[in-house]
Amino acid sequence: VAHRLYVMRLYRRSLKLAASWYWQRSEYCEKAMIIRSMFDENKNVTNLRHAQELLAHTENLLGIYNHSDPYISPTAPGGSKWERNVP
């Protein structure tokens, strides 16, 4: 269960990073399909050592492509509208 949860969170972080780089919806959708295909290629890996290498490689890629100014939803904490006009 822990491995599955880690992979799901890694996938979600990948999508959020892609949203920071590709702000046009069509470009983001194209990149999201590529990311999904990369995760689907390796979803049936049973060798634990190979799976750990794949996860480390993905973490490394996320570190390389980290955005200096990530997208934050305006109403999310840290967004431009966060706690604006609180009643």
Distance bins in CASP14 RR format, pairs under 12 A and 6 or more apart:
PFRMAT RR
TARGET T0000
AUTHOR 0000-0000-0000
RMODE 2
METHOD distances of the structure
MODEL  1
1 7 0 0 0 0 0 1 0 0 0 0 0
1 8 0 0 0 0 0 1 0 0 0 0 0
2 8 0 0 0 0 0 1 0 0 0 0 0
2 9 0 0 0 0 0 1 0 0 0 0 0
2 55 0 0 0 0 0 1 0 0 0 0 0
3 9 0 0 0 0 0 1 0 0 0 0 0
3 10 0 0 0 0 0 1 0 0 0 0 0
3 43 0 0 0 0 0 1 0 0 0 0 0
3 45 0 0 0 0 0 1 0 0 0 0 0
3 46 0 0 0 0 0 1 0 0 0 0 0
3 48 0 0 0 0 1 0 0 0 0 0 0
3 51 1 0 0 1 0 0 0 0 0 0 0
3 52 0 0 0 0 1 0 0 0 0 0 0
3 54 0 0 0 0 0 1 0 0 0 0 0
3 55 0 0 0 0 1 0 0 0 0 0 0
4 10 0 0 0 0 0 1 0 0 0 0 0
4 11 0 0 0 0 0 1 0 0 0 0 0
4 39 0 0 0 0 0 1 0 0 0 0 0
4 43 0 0 0 0 0 1 0 0 0 0 0
4 51 0 0 0 0 0 1 0 0 0 0 0
4 55 0 0 0 0 0 1 0 0 0 0 0
5 11 0 0 0 0 0 1 0 0 0 0 0
5 12 0 0 0 0 0 1 0 0 0 0 0
6 12 0 0 0 0 0 1 0 0 0 0 0
6 13 0 0 0 0 0 1 0 0 0 0 0
6 51 0 0 0 0 0 1 0 0 0 0 0
6 52 0 0 0 0 0 1 0 0 0 0 0
6 54 0 0 0 0 0 1 0 0 0 0 0
6 55 1 0 0 1 0 0 0 0 0 0 0
6 56 0 0 0 0 0 1 0 0 0 0 0
6 58 0 0 0 0 0 1 0 0 0 0 0
6 59 0 0 0 0 0 1 0 0 0 0 0
7 13 0 0 0 0 0 1 0 0 0 0 0
7 14 0 0 0 0 0 1 0 0 0 0 0
7 38 0 0 0 0 0 1 0 0 0 0 0
7 39 1 0 0 1 0 0 0 0 0 0 0
7 40 0 0 0 0 0 1 0 0 0 0 0
7 42 0 0 0 0 1 0 0 0 0 0 0
7 43 0 0 0 0 1 0 0 0 0 0 0
7 45 0 0 0 0 0 1 0 0 0 0 0
7 51 0 0 0 0 1 0 0 0 0 0 0
7 52 0 0 0 0 0 1 0 0 0 0 0
7 54 0 0 0 0 1 0 0 0 0 0 0
7 55 1 0 0 1 0 0 0 0 0 0 0
7 58 0 0 0 0 1 0 0 0 0 0 0
7 59 0 0 0 0 0 1 0 0 0 0 0
8 14 0 0 0 0 0 1 0 0 0 0 0
8 15 0 0 0 0 0 1 0 0 0 0 0
8 39 0 0 0 0 1 0 0 0 0 0 0
8 43 0 0 0 0 0 1 0 0 0 0 0
8 55 0 0 0 0 0 1 0 0 0 0 0
9 15 0 0 0 0 0 1 0 0 0 0 0
9 16 0 0 0 0 0 1 0 0 0 0 0
9 39 0 0 0 0 0 1 0 0 0 0 0
9 55 0 0 0 0 0 1 0 0 0 0 0
9 58 0 0 0 0 0 1 0 0 0 0 0
9 59 0 0 0 0 0 1 0 0 0 0 0
9 62 0 0 0 0 0 1 0 0 0 0 0
10 16 0 0 0 0 0 1 0 0 0 0 0
10 17 0 0 0 0 0 1 0 0 0 0 0
10 35 0 0 0 0 0 1 0 0 0 0 0
10 38 0 0 0 0 0 1 0 0 0 0 0
10 39 0 0 0 0 1 0 0 0 0 0 0
10 42 0 0 0 0 0 1 0 0 0 0 0
10 51 0 0 0 0 0 1 0 0 0 0 0
10 54 0 0 0 0 1 0 0 0 0 0 0
10 55 1 0 0 1 0 0 0 0 0 0 0
10 56 0 0 0 0 0 1 0 0 0 0 0
10 57 0 0 0 0 0 1 0 0 0 0 0
10 58 1 0 1 0 0 0 0 0 0 0 0
10 59 1 0 0 1 0 0 0 0 0 0 0
10 60 0 0 0 0 0 1 0 0 0 0 0
10 61 0 0 0 0 0 1 0 0 0 0 0
10 62 1 0 0 1 0 0 0 0 0 0 0
10 63 0 0 0 0 0 1 0 0 0 0 0
11 17 0 0 0 0 0 1 0 0 0 0 0
11 18 0 0 0 0 0 1 0 0 0 0 0
11 32 0 0 0 0 0 1 0 0 0 0 0
11 35 1 0 0 1 0 0 0 0 0 0 0
11 36 1 0 0 1 0 0 0 0 0 0 0
11 37 0 0 0 0 0 1 0 0 0 0 0
11 38 0 0 0 0 1 0 0 0 0 0 0
11 39 1 0 1 0 0 0 0 0 0 0 0
11 40 0 0 0 0 0 1 0 0 0 0 0
11 42 0 0 0 0 0 1 0 0 0 0 0
11 43 0 0 0 0 0 1 0 0 0 0 0
11 55 0 0 0 0 0 1 0 0 0 0 0
11 58 0 0 0 0 1 0 0 0 0 0 0
11 62 0 0 0 0 0 1 0 0 0 0 0
12 18 0 0 0 0 0 1 0 0 0 0 0
12 19 0 0 0 0 0 1 0 0 0 0 0
12 32 0 0 0 0 0 1 0 0 0 0 0
12 35 0 0 0 0 0 1 0 0 0 0 0
12 36 0 0 0 0 0 1 0 0 0 0 0
12 39 0 0 0 0 0 1 0 0 0 0 0
12 62 0 0 0 0 0 1 0 0 0 0 0
13 19 0 0 0 0 0 1 0 0 0 0 0
13 20 0 0 0 0 0 1 0 0 0 0 0
13 35 0 0 0 0 0 1 0 0 0 0 0
13 39 0 0 0 0 0 1 0 0 0 0 0
13 55 0 0 0 0 0 1 0 0 0 0 0
13 58 0 0 0 0 1 0 0 0 0 0 0
13 59 0 0 0 0 1 0 0 0 0 0 0
13 61 0 0 0 0 0 1 0 0 0 0 0
13 62 1 0 0 1 0 0 0 0 0 0 0
13 63 0 0 0 0 0 1 0 0 0 0 0
13 65 0 0 0 0 0 1 0 0 0 0 0
13 66 0 0 0 0 0 1 0 0 0 0 0
13 67 0 0 0 0 0 1 0 0 0 0 0
13 70 0 0 0 0 0 1 0 0 0 0 0
14 20 0 0 0 0 0 1 0 0 0 0 0
14 21 0 0 0 0 0 1 0 0 0 0 0
14 28 0 0 0 0 0 1 0 0 0 0 0
14 31 0 0 0 0 1 0 0 0 0 0 0
14 32 0 0 0 0 1 0 0 0 0 0 0
14 34 0 0 0 0 1 0 0 0 0 0 0
14 35 1 0 1 0 0 0 0 0 0 0 0
14 36 0 0 0 0 1 0 0 0 0 0 0
14 37 0 0 0 0 0 1 0 0 0 0 0
14 38 0 0 0 0 1 0 0 0 0 0 0
14 39 1 0 0 1 0 0 0 0 0 0 0
14 55 0 0 0 0 0 1 0 0 0 0 0
14 58 1 0 0 1 0 0 0 0 0 0 0
14 59 0 0 0 0 0 1 0 0 0 0 0
14 61 0 0 0 0 1 0 0 0 0 0 0
14 62 1 0 0 1 0 0 0 0 0 0 0
14 63 0 0 0 0 0 1 0 0 0 0 0
14 65 0 0 0 0 1 0 0 0 0 0 0
14 66 0 0 0 0 0 1 0 0 0 0 0
15 21 0 0 0 0 0 1 0 0 0 0 0
15 22 0 0 0 0 0 1 0 0 0 0 0
15 28 0 0 0 0 1 0 0 0 0 0 0
15 29 0 0 0 0 0 1 0 0 0 0 0
15 31 0 0 0 0 1 0 0 0 0 0 0
15 32 1 0 1 0 0 0 0 0 0 0 0
15 33 0 0 0 0 0 1 0 0 0 0 0
15 34 0 0 0 0 0 1 0 0 0 0 0
15 35 1 0 0 1 0 0 0 0 0 0 0
15 36 0 0 0 0 1 0 0 0 0 0 0
15 38 0 0 0 0 0 1 0 0 0 0 0
15 39 0 0 0 0 0 1 0 0 0 0 0
15 62 0 0 0 0 0 1 0 0 0 0 0
15 71 0 0 0 0 0 1 0 0 0 0 0
16 22 0 0 0 0 0 1 0 0 0 0 0
16 28 0 0 0 0 0 1 0 0 0 0 0
16 31 0 0 0 0 0 1 0 0 0 0 0
16 32 0 0 0 0 0 1 0 0 0 0 0
16 35 0 0 0 0 0 1 0 0 0 0 0
16 62 0 0 0 0 1 0 0 0 0 0 0
16 65 0 0 0 0 0 1 0 0 0 0 0
16 66 0 0 0 0 0 1 0 0 0 0 0
16 67 0 0 0 0 1 0 0 0 0 0 0
16 70 1 0 0 1 0 0 0 0 0 0 0
16 71 1 0 0 1 0 0 0 0 0 0 0
16 72 0 0 0 0 1 0 0 0 0 0 0
16 73 0 0 0 0 0 1 0 0 0 0 0
16 76 0 0 0 0 0 1 0 0 0 0 0
17 28 0 0 0 0 0 1 0 0 0 0 0
17 31 0 0 0 0 1 0 0 0 0 0 0
17 32 0 0 0 0 0 1 0 0 0 0 0
17 35 0 0 0 0 1 0 0 0 0 0 0
17 58 0 0 0 0 0 1 0 0 0 0 0
17 59 0 0 0 0 0 1 0 0 0 0 0
17 61 0 0 0 0 1 0 0 0 0 0 0
17 62 1 0 0 1 0 0 0 0 0 0 0
17 63 0 0 0 0 1 0 0 0 0 0 0
17 64 0 0 0 0 0 1 0 0 0 0 0
17 65 1 0 0 1 0 0 0 0 0 0 0
17 66 1 0 0 1 0 0 0 0 0 0 0
17 67 1 0 0 1 0 0 0 0 0 0 0
17 68 0 0 0 0 0 1 0 0 0 0 0
17 70 1 0 0 1 0 0 0 0 0 0 0
17 71 0 0 0 0 1 0 0 0 0 0 0
18 24 0 0 0 0 0 1 0 0 0 0 0
18 25 0 0 0 0 0 1 0 0 0 0 0
18 27 0 0 0 0 1 0 0 0 0 0 0
18 28 1 0 0 1 0 0 0 0 0 0 0
18 29 0 0 0 0 1 0 0 0 0 0 0
18 30 0 0 0 0 1 0 0 0 0 0 0
18 31 1 0 1 0 0 0 0 0 0 0 0
18 32 1 0 0 1 0 0 0 0 0 0 0
18 33 0 0 0 0 0 1 0 0 0 0 0
18 34 0 0 0 0 1 0 0 0 0 0 0
18 35 1 0 0 1 0 0 0 0 0 0 0
18 36 0 0 0 0 0 1 0 0 0 0 0
18 38 0 0 0 0 0 1 0 0 0 0 0
18 61 0 0 0 0 0 1 0 0 0 0 0
18 62 0 0 0 0 0 1 0 0 0 0 0
18 65 0 0 0 0 1 0 0 0 0 0 0
18 66 0 0 0 0 0 1 0 0 0 0 0
18 67 0 0 0 0 1 0 0 0 0 0 0
18 70 0 0 0 0 0 1 0 0 0 0 0
18 71 0 0 0 0 0 1 0 0 0 0 0
19 25 0 0 0 0 1 0 0 0 0 0 0
19 27 0 0 0 0 0 1 0 0 0 0 0
19 28 1 0 1 0 0 0 0 0 0 0 0
19 29 0 0 0 0 0 1 0 0 0 0 0
19 31 0 0 0 0 1 0 0 0 0 0 0
19 32 0 0 0 0 1 0 0 0 0 0 0
19 35 0 0 0 0 0 1 0 0 0 0 0
19 67 0 0 0 0 1 0 0 0 0 0 0
19 70 0 0 0 0 1 0 0 0 0 0 0
19 71 1 0 1 0 0 0 0 0 0 0 0
19 72 0 0 0 0 0 1 0 0 0 0 0
19 73 0 0 0 0 1 0 0 0 0 0 0
20 27 0 0 0 0 0 1 0 0 0 0 0
20 28 0 0 0 0 1 0 0 0 0 0 0
20 31 0 0 0 0 0 1 0 0 0 0 0
20 62 0 0 0 0 0 1 0 0 0 0 0
20 65 0 0 0 0 1 0 0 0 0 0 0
20 66 0 0 0 0 1 0 0 0 0 0 0
20 67 1 1 0 0 0 0 0 0 0 0 0
20 68 0 0 0 0 1 0 0 0 0 0 0
20 69 1 0 0 1 0 0 0 0 0 0 0
20 70 1 0 1 0 0 0 0 0 0 0 0
20 71 1 0 1 0 0 0 0 0 0 0 0
20 72 0 0 0 0 1 0 0 0 0 0 0
20 73 0 0 0 0 0 1 0 0 0 0 0
21 27 0 0 0 0 1 0 0 0 0 0 0
21 28 0 0 0 0 1 0 0 0 0 0 0
21 30 0 0 0 0 0 1 0 0 0 0 0
21 31 1 0 0 1 0 0 0 0 0 0 0
21 32 0 0 0 0 0 1 0 0 0 0 0
21 35 0 0 0 0 0 1 0 0 0 0 0
21 62 0 0 0 0 0 1 0 0 0 0 0
21 64 0 0 0 0 0 1 0 0 0 0 0
21 65 1 0 0 1 0 0 0 0 0 0 0
21 66 0 0 0 0 1 0 0 0 0 0 0
21 67 1 0 1 0 0 0 0 0 0 0 0
21 68 0 0 0 0 0 1 0 0 0 0 0
21 69 0 0 0 0 0 1 0 0 0 0 0
21 70 0 0 0 0 1 0 0 0 0 0 0
21 71 0 0 0 0 1 0 0 0 0 0 0
22 28 1 0 1 0 0 0 0 0 0 0 0
22 29 0 0 0 0 1 0 0 0 0 0 0
22 30 1 0 0 1 0 0 0 0 0 0 0
22 31 1 0 1 0 0 0 0 0 0 0 0
22 32 0 0 0 0 1 0 0 0 0 0 0
22 33 0 0 0 0 0 1 0 0 0 0 0
22 34 0 0 0 0 0 1 0 0 0 0 0
22 35 0 0 0 0 0 1 0 0 0 0 0
22 65 0 0 0 0 0 1 0 0 0 0 0
22 67 0 0 0 0 0 1 0 0 0 0 0
22 71 0 0 0 0 1 0 0 0 0 0 0
23 31 0 0 0 0 0 1 0 0 0 0 0
23 67 0 0 0 0 0 1 0 0 0 0 0
23 69 0 0 0 0 0 1 0 0 0 0 0
23 70 0 0 0 0 0 1 0 0 0 0 0
23 71 1 0 0 1 0 0 0 0 0 0 0
24 30 0 0 0 0 1 0 0 0 0 0 0
24 31 0 0 0 0 0 1 0 0 0 0 0
25 31 0 0 0 0 0 1 0 0 0 0 0
25 32 0 0 0 0 0 1 0 0 0 0 0
26 32 0 0 0 0 0 1 0 0 0 0 0
26 33 0 0 0 0 0 1 0 0 0 0 0
27 33 0 0 0 0 0 1 0 0 0 0 0
27 34 0 0 0 0 0 1 0 0 0 0 0
28 34 0 0 0 0 0 1 0 0 0 0 0
28 35 0 0 0 0 0 1 0 0 0 0 0
28 71 0 0 0 0 0 1 0 0 0 0 0
29 35 0 0 0 0 0 1 0 0 0 0 0
29 36 0 0 0 0 0 1 0 0 0 0 0
30 36 0 0 0 0 0 1 0 0 0 0 0
30 37 0 0 0 0 0 1 0 0 0 0 0
31 37 0 0 0 0 0 1 0 0 0 0 0
31 38 0 0 0 0 0 1 0 0 0 0 0
31 65 0 0 0 0 0 1 0 0 0 0 0
32 38 0 0 0 0 0 1 0 0 0 0 0
32 39 0 0 0 0 0 1 0 0 0 0 0
33 39 0 0 0 0 0 1 0 0 0 0 0
33 40 0 0 0 0 0 1 0 0 0 0 0
34 40 0 0 0 0 0 1 0 0 0 0 0
34 41 0 0 0 0 0 1 0 0 0 0 0
35 41 0 0 0 0 0 1 0 0 0 0 0
35 58 0 0 0 0 1 0 0 0 0 0 0
35 61 0 0 0 0 0 1 0 0 0 0 0
35 62 0 0 0 0 0 1 0 0 0 0 0
35 65 0 0 0 0 0 1 0 0 0 0 0
36 42 0 0 0 0 0 1 0 0 0 0 0
36 43 0 0 0 0 0 1 0 0 0 0 0
37 43 0 0 0 0 0 1 0 0 0 0 0
38 54 0 0 0 0 1 0 0 0 0 0 0
38 57 0 0 0 0 0 1 0 0 0 0 0
38 58 0 0 0 0 1 0 0 0 0 0 0
38 61 0 0 0 0 1 0 0 0 0 0 0
39 45 0 0 0 0 0 1 0 0 0 0 0
39 54 0 0 0 0 1 0 0 0 0 0 0
39 55 0 0 0 0 0 1 0 0 0 0 0
39 58 0 0 0 0 1 0 0 0 0 0 0
41 54 0 0 0 0 1 0 0 0 0 0 0
41 58 0 0 0 0 0 1 0 0 0 0 0
42 50 0 0 0 0 1 0 0 0 0 0 0
42 51 1 0 0 1 0 0 0 0 0 0 0
42 52 0 0 0 0 0 1 0 0 0 0 0
42 53 0 0 0 0 0 1 0 0 0 0 0
42 54 1 0 1 0 0 0 0 0 0 0 0
42 55 0 0 0 0 1 0 0 0 0 0 0
42 57 0 0 0 0 0 1 0 0 0 0 0
42 58 0 0 0 0 1 0 0 0 0 0 0
43 51 0 0 0 0 0 1 0 0 0 0 0
43 54 0 0 0 0 0 1 0 0 0 0 0
44 50 0 0 0 0 0 1 0 0 0 0 0
44 51 0 0 0 0 0 1 0 0 0 0 0
44 54 0 0 0 0 0 1 0 0 0 0 0
45 51 1 0 1 0 0 0 0 0 0 0 0
45 52 0 0 0 0 1 0 0 0 0 0 0
45 53 0 0 0 0 1 0 0 0 0 0 0
45 54 1 0 0 1 0 0 0 0 0 0 0
45 55 0 0 0 0 0 1 0 0 0 0 0
47 53 0 0 0 0 1 0 0 0 0 0 0
47 54 0 0 0 0 1 0 0 0 0 0 0
48 54 0 0 0 0 0 1 0 0 0 0 0
48 55 0 0 0 0 0 1 0 0 0 0 0
49 55 0 0 0 0 0 1 0 0 0 0 0
49 56 0 0 0 0 0 1 0 0 0 0 0
50 56 0 0 0 0 0 1 0 0 0 0 0
50 57 0 0 0 0 0 1 0 0 0 0 0
51 57 0 0 0 0 0 1 0 0 0 0 0
51 58 0 0 0 0 0 1 0 0 0 0 0
52 58 0 0 0 0 0 1 0 0 0 0 0
52 59 0 0 0 0 0 1 0 0 0 0 0
53 59 0 0 0 0 0 1 0 0 0 0 0
53 60 0 0 0 0 0 1 0 0 0 0 0
54 60 0 0 0 0 0 1 0 0 0 0 0
54 61 0 0 0 0 0 1 0 0 0 0 0
55 61 0 0 0 0 0 1 0 0 0 0 0
55 62 0 0 0 0 0 1 0 0 0 0 0
56 62 0 0 0 0 0 1 0 0 0 0 0
56 63 0 0 0 0 0 1 0 0 0 0 0
57 63 0 0 0 0 0 1 0 0 0 0 0
57 64 0 0 0 0 0 1 0 0 0 0 0
58 64 0 0 0 0 0 1 0 0 0 0 0
58 65 0 0 0 0 0 1 0 0 0 0 0
59 65 0 0 0 0 0 1 0 0 0 0 0
59 66 0 0 0 0 0 1 0 0 0 0 0
60 66 0 0 0 0 0 1 0 0 0 0 0
62 70 0 0 0 0 0 1 0 0 0 0 0
70 76 0 0 0 0 0 1 0 0 0 0 0
70 78 0 0 0 0 0 1 0 0 0 0 0
70 79 0 0 0 0 0 1 0 0 0 0 0
71 78 0 0 0 0 0 1 0 0 0 0 0
71 79 0 0 0 0 1 0 0 0 0 0 0
71 80 0 0 0 0 0 1 0 0 0 0 0
72 78 1 0 1 0 0 0 0 0 0 0 0
72 79 1 0 1 0 0 0 0 0 0 0 0
72 80 0 0 0 0 1 0 0 0 0 0 0
72 81 0 0 0 0 0 1 0 0 0 0 0
72 82 0 0 0 0 1 0 0 0 0 0 0
73 79 1 0 0 1 0 0 0 0 0 0 0
73 80 0 0 0 0 1 0 0 0 0 0 0
73 81 0 0 0 0 1 0 0 0 0 0 0
73 82 0 0 0 0 1 0 0 0 0 0 0
74 80 1 0 1 0 0 0 0 0 0 0 0
74 81 1 0 1 0 0 0 0 0 0 0 0
74 82 1 0 0 1 0 0 0 0 0 0 0
74 83 0 0 0 0 0 1 0 0 0 0 0
74 84 0 0 0 0 1 0 0 0 0 0 0
75 81 1 0 1 0 0 0 0 0 0 0 0
75 82 1 0 0 1 0 0 0 0 0 0 0
75 83 0 0 0 0 1 0 0 0 0 0 0
75 84 0 0 0 0 1 0 0 0 0 0 0
75 85 0 0 0 0 0 1 0 0 0 0 0
75 86 0 0 0 0 0 1 0 0 0 0 0
76 82 1 0 0 1 0 0 0 0 0 0 0
76 83 0 0 0 0 0 1 0 0 0 0 0
77 83 0 0 0 0 1 0 0 0 0 0 0
78 84 0 0 0 0 0 1 0 0 0 0 0
END
